Amino acid sequence: MGLSASVLSKHVTVLMGAGYVEQRKAVRDARQRLGLRLTPAGRDAYRGHLAALRAIVGPPDPAA
């Protein structure tokens, strides 16, 4: 994603605080892994964000 670990961590913390993301920590191959997933509220927010972006962009121009 091209982000530093600290920037990504800050964004994830904000998303978790808003209730949009859940995290799960696990150890695999002697390394700690972090899994992230959207909560139902996060999924709804994401869909709303996409709808707003589509409304800004508008439908595709068939003449283009």
C-alpha positions, -999 to +999 in steps of 0.1 A: +000+000+000+030+023+002+023+033+038+047+032+067+037+009+096+031+039+118+007+057+094-012+025+087-014+018+125-029+053+131-055+048+104-065+014+117-068+028+152-092+055+140-113+029+121-114+006+151-124+035+173-153+043+149-164+006+150-156+001+113-128-024+117-120-054+139-085-069+143-073-104+152-038-112+163-023-147+157+011-163+156+020-183+125+054-195+115+068-180+147+057-145+135+029-124+148+002-117+122-025-092+123-058-097+105-083-069+098-119-071+087-148-047+083-176-048+108-212-046+096-211-009+104-178-006+085-193-024+055-223+000+055-201+030+058-179+018+029-210+012+007-222+046+015-189+061+006-189+044-027-224+055-034-214+091-027-184+089-050-205+074-078-230+103-073-202+128-077-188+111-108-221+103-123-231+076-148-207+068-176-212+088-208-223+063-235-210+087-262-174+085-248 
